[in-house]
Amino acid sequence: MDIDTVRTAASEEAAERRREQRGWYFYDWACSVYSTSVLTVFLGPYLTSVAKRAADADGYVHPLGIPVRAGSFFAYSVSLSVIVAVLVMPLVGAAADRSGRKKPLLGAAAYVGAAATTGMFFLGGDRYLLGGALLIVANAAQSVAMMLYNSYLPQIAPPEERDAVSSRGWAFGYAAGSLVLVVNLVLYLAHDSFGVSESMAVRICLASAGLWWGGFTLIPLLRLRDRPTTAREATARPDPSDPSVRTAPGLRQLAATVRDMRRHPLTLSFLLAYLIYNDGIQTVISQASVYGSEELGLGQSTLIAAVLLVQVLAVAGALGMGRLARTYGAKRTILGSLAAWTLTLGAGYFLPAGAPVGFFLLAAAIGLVLGGSQALSRSLFSHLVPPGKEAEYFSAYEMSDRGMSWLGPLLFGITYQLTGSYRDAIISLVVFFVVGFLLLVRVPVRQAIGDAGNPVPEKI
């Protein structure tokens, strides 16, 4: 084979890889609208109002005969969706790795979630049970789909490209979330001008997120490709003909995954560090609006504008930190972001009440480190996954991202209960970033990558 033929083949392979990467970005573009418009902004308050309309005189609804305060119904539904996801993700991840057919499973999960979200258009009157069921299905489906989506990263990007590819994916997602949220907010805030009620405007916003999700999912499904399972990968996992494997429920499959991960203790060490600092990130995101409204006395319009600012700046943050990682390595850049999170919380503690400018500056700081922290954590973890175990290991990663972020809210709530101060509650979250920083510093990532059987990139 002459050198021109080799160069042509390499050029064609690179072009195909870039095409597949562009398709991969579009799944973040498709599904992030659900996280932003549905889960973060509109569904919580709306589903709570629907549950209150269905409540009895004491303020309780009774799903399956169980008395539940109407104000708690949304939170319980989210919690139940996490339990469903925890049961399903390990099974789907193991099946995807065994068969090598991730794309059909990704499509199935995405369209189940998109259909459930679109169905929220019918969430009117006192149909709180319908809303809870659709939320559980949509949220669990999104977790499963994201696990499969993330597991493509080691396959579509060589080690030296992974930080940049992961960062672009997050940037695409935040860009889509910002774009659709702007349109949604225009409809919601000016619903009278459009001749629709506030309730109808919210239902249109919810359903539009499902249609967006389903429509743009076509692009990654057309461009991503399945890869056959190699003989070495097939022998590295349990025999599917073994009855104990074939009949294992989700938790037993998760236990099997964790047992397998014990053979890679440095991968587990990184996952522990990520679990802790990500718990802090997720708690800041979920409790920042409570801090703004209850401690700083800011109005709903200010809080919504701050959410939008976070989304917009997270695009620049993800891309900017991706560039920093090319110079300093992903680990050092993540460590720098954790230091920035700590300083941001410290600044938030001293914000004066009734000062929206200070809150917007806080939101800007969060936005700039948010996307990069998440994107680089994903790409760094992808180096630590043994070949052929991508979906299975990313199911554990996804659960640490979505299903195990409970210590932060618990600490936040206990601190407020003991002190009566949201300032003390918000500063208490610094411990997650400090502990996560110290644990990540101790992970020798080059050795961890080599132990997982992967090539070690020059900058990591």
N, C-alpha and C positions, 0 to 999 in steps of 0.2 A: 504493500500500500504506500503510495507516494505521499509526500508532505502536503501537497495541495489537497489531496483527498482527505487527509486527517484534519486539516484546517477547516475544510468545508463541513465535515461531520461535526466538529466541535462548535462551529458557528451555528449550525442548524440546531444542535442540542441546546445551546445557550438561548437561541430565539424561542424554542419550545418551552424552556424553563421560564423565561420572562412572561410568555403568554399565560402559562399556568399560574404564575405568581399574581398576575393582574386579575385573573379570574378569582383567585383566593381572596384578594383584597375585597372583592365585591360582596363576599358573604358578610364581612364586618359592616359594610355599607348597608346591607339588607337588614340585618337583625338588630343593629344598635338602636334603631328607632324604637323598637319595643322597650329596651331598657330605659331610654330617655323619656319618651313621651308617655308610655303606658305605665311602667313600674315606678319611675321617679316622680312624675308630675301629676298625671291625671287620675289613674285608677284608684289609688288609695283613698283620697277624699270622696270620690264619686261612689265607690262601692260602700264606703262607710255610710254615706247618706242614704243609699238604697237599703242597707241593712237597718238603719234607724227607722225608715218608713215601715219596715216589716216587723219592728220590735213590739213587744207587749208593753203594758203600762209601766213595768219596771225597767224597761230598756233592754230586754233580752230577746234574742232570737233563739230558735230551737232546732238547729240542723241535726237530723237523725235523733231528735228527742233530747239533745244535750243543750243545757242552758248556756248561752254564750252572750256576753255583753256585745251589743251592736258595734261599739267602738273598737272592740278587739277582733272582730271577724276578719278584717283584711290581714292583720298580722298573723292570725292563726292559719289563714289560707296560704300565705307565703311560707310559713313554717312547714305545713303539710306538703307543699310542692317540693320543698327541699328534701323531705323524707322520701318522697316518690323518686326524685332524681338520684338520691344516694342508692336506692335499691336497683335502679335501672341502669345507671351509667357503667358500673363494672361489668355487667352482663353484655351490654352493647359494645363496650370497648374490647372485651376479650373476643367477642364474635367477629368484630371488625378486623382484629389482628389475625385471627385464625384463617378467615376467609380471604383477606386482602381486599374485600369489597366495602370500602368505607363510603363511597359516593352514594349508593342506594340508601344506606342507613342515614347518611347526612340529609339526603333529600326527604326521606320519610319523616325524620324528626323535625326538620324545618317546616314542612308543609302541615304537619299536625299542629305545631305552634302557631303558624300563620293563620290557619283556619280557626283555631280557638280565639285568637286575638280579633280576627275579623268578626267572629260571632258576638263579640262584646257590643256590637251595634244594637243588639236586641236586649241589652241590659237596662231595661226601663222599669218604672213602677216599683214594685217591691220584690223583684226577682233576684234576691241576694244569693240564693242557692245556685242559680245559673251563673252568676258572676264569680262565686267562689270556685265552682267546678271549672269554668273556663280559665280562671287564673291558675289553678293547680296544673291543668293540662299544658297551658302555654308556657309557664315558668319551668316546669320539668322538661318539656320538649326543648326549650331554649338551652338548658344546661346540657342535655345530651348532644344537641347539635354543636354547641360550642366545643365540647370535648372532642368530637370528631374533627371539627374544623381546625382546632389547635394541633391535633395529631398529624396533620398534613405538613406542618412547618418543617420538620426534619427531612421530609421527602422532596419538597419543592425548592429548598434553598440549601446550597452547600454551606459549611460552617462559617466561611468568611462573609456570607451575605445575610446570615440569619437575623442579626440585630436590626439591620436596615429594613428587611422584609417585614419583620414583626412590627416595627415602629410604623411603617407605612400602613399596615393593616389597621392598627389602632387609630391612626390619623384618619383613614377613610371612615371608620365607624363614628368618630366624633364629628367629622364633617357632616355626615348624613344626619346624625342626631341633632346637630345645630340647625341645619336647613329645615328639617321637618318640624322641629319645635317652633321655629319662627312662624311658619305657616299656621301651625296649630294655635299658637298664641294669638295671632291675628284673628282667626276665626272665633276663638274663645272670648277674647276681650271685646270684640265688636260683633258679637252674635246677633244683636238686635238689628244692626245694619244689614246683615245677611238674611234677616227674616226667619231666624231659627231661635229656639229657646236655648238657655244655657245647658240644659240637660242634653238636648239634641246635639249641640256643638261638641260636648264632651264625647258623646257616643260616636260622632263622625271622626273625631280625632283618634279614638281608640281603634275603630275599624280601619281607618286609613293606614295606621301602623301595620296592621296585619296584611293589607293589600300590598304595601311597600315591601314588607318582608318576603311575601310569596313571590312577587314579581321579580325582584332583583336576585332572588336565589337561583333563578334560571341561569344566570351568567356563570357562577362557579360550577354549577352542575354540568354546563356545556364544556367548560375548560379544564376542570380537574380530571385526573385520570386515576384509576385504580392500578395498583401494582401487585403482581402475583407474590404470594408468600414463598420465600426461598426454603430450601430443605433445612438449612441451618436454623432459620427462625421457627420452622415447624417443630423441630426437635427440642427447641428451647422452652416450649410451653406444654402444659398438660395435654395428654391424649384425650381428644373430645369424645372418644368411645368409652372412656372410663365413666361409669354411672355416677360416681361422686362428683365428677366435673360436669357431666351433662345435666344433672338435676340440681346443681348448686344454685341457691337463690342469690340475690344481689349482695347481701352482706357476706356470705361465704366466699363469693368471688372476690369481693373487696379484701377479705382476710387473706385469700390466696395471693392477691396482688401485693399486699403489704409483706407477706412472707417472702415473695420473690424479691421485693425491694430490699429486704434485709441482706441480700447478697451484694447489694450496692449501698453500703452504709453512708457514703458521702452524698449520694443522691438523696437519701432520707434526711441527711443533715441540712441540705439546702431546702428541702421541702418544709422542714420544721421552721427554719428561719423565715421562709416565705409565708407560712401559715401565720406566724406571729405578726410580722410587719404588715401583711395584707389585712389582717384583722383590724389593725389600727387605721389603715386607709379606708376600709369599708365603713368603719364606725364614724370617721370624720365625715364621709360623704353623707351617711344617713342622718347624722345628728347635727350637722351644720345649720340646717334650716331651723331646728328646734332652738339652737343657741341664738340664732339671729332673731327669731320671733320672741322668745321668752326672756332672754337675758338682755338683748340689745334693743328690743321694742321695735323691730322693723316690720313693715307691712308686707302683705303677700306679693304685691307687684315688685317690690325690691328683691324679695327672695327668688321669684321666678327669673328676674333679670340676672341675678347672680348665678343661677343654674345655667342660664344660656351663656354667660361669660365664661364659666368653667368649660363648657363644651367647646366653645370657639378656641380658647387658648390651649386646650388639651391637644388640638391638632398641631399647633406650633411646638408645644412641649414634647410631644411624641417624636416628631421629626428632628427637633433640635437635640434631644437626648440620644437619638439614634446616631447622629453625627458625632456626638461626644464619645459614644461607645467605640466608634471606629478609631478614635485617637487614643482613648484611655482604657478601653476594654469595658465589657458590660458590667462586670462585678464592681469595678471602681465607680462607674457612673451610677449604679444602683445605690451604692453606699453614699455617694454624694447626694442623691435624691432623698435618702432617709434622713440625712443631716438637715436638708432643706425642709422636710416635713416637720422636724423637731422645732426648727426656728419659726416656722409658720404658726404652729400651735402656741409657741411662746408669745408671738406677736398678737395672736387672737385673744389670749388671756387679758391683754391690756387694752383691747379696743373699748373706746367709750360708748356708752349707750346712746341710741338715737343718732348714730353717725354712719349713714349708708356708704360714704366714701371709703371709710376704713374697712367696711365689710366687703366692698367691691375689690379693694386691694388684696384682702385675704382670699377672696374667690379667685382672683387672678393668680396669686401664688400657688394655690391648690391646683388650678388648671395647668400651670406650666410644669408641675412635677407629676401630676396624676397619670397622664398617658404614658410618659416615659418610664415611670416606675413599673407599670403593668406590662408594657410592651417588652422591655428588656428582661424582666423576670421570666416571661414566657419564652423568649429566645434562649436565655441562659439555661433554663430547665430542659429545653429541647436537646441541648448538647449532652445532658446527663441521662438520657433515655436509651437503654440498650436497643439496637436495631431489631425491628419486628415486634416491639412492645409499645409502639407509640400511643395507640388509642387506649390501651390498658393503663399505662402510666399517666397519661393525661386525664384519665377519669379520676385518679387520686388527686392530681393537680387541680382539676376543676372543682372537686369537692372541698378542697382546702380553700378555694376561692369563694365558693358560694355556700357550701353546706356547713362550714365549721367556724364561721365568723360570728361567734356568739359571746366570746369573752369580753370583747370591746364594749358592746352595748350593755352587758352586765356590769362591767366596771363603771361605765358612764352613769348607769342608773343608781348603783349603790353609792357612788361618790355624791351624786346629787341628793340622795335620800339622807345621807349622813351629814352633809354640810349645808344643804339648801341652796347651793350656789352652782349655777351652770358653768361659771368660770372655773371653779375647782374641777368640775366634771370634765371639761374639755381639756384642761392641762393634764389630767390624770392619764390621758391617752398617750402622752409622751413615752410612757414606759414601753409600749409596743414597738416604737421605732428604735428606742435605745437597745432593748433586748434583741430585736431583729437584726440591728446593725452588728452587735457583738457576736451573734451566732453566725452571721454571714461572713464576717471577717475571718472566722476560724475555718471556713470551708475551703480546702485547697482545690479550686475548681479545675485546674489542669490535671491533677491526679484523678479527680472524680470523672472527668471526661474520658481519660485513658482507661480507667477501670470499667467504664460502661461499654468500652469497645468502639469508641468513636474517635475520629481524627481530631487533634487539638489545634484550634485556629491560632494564628499568630497573636491576635489581640483578643483577650478574653477576661 
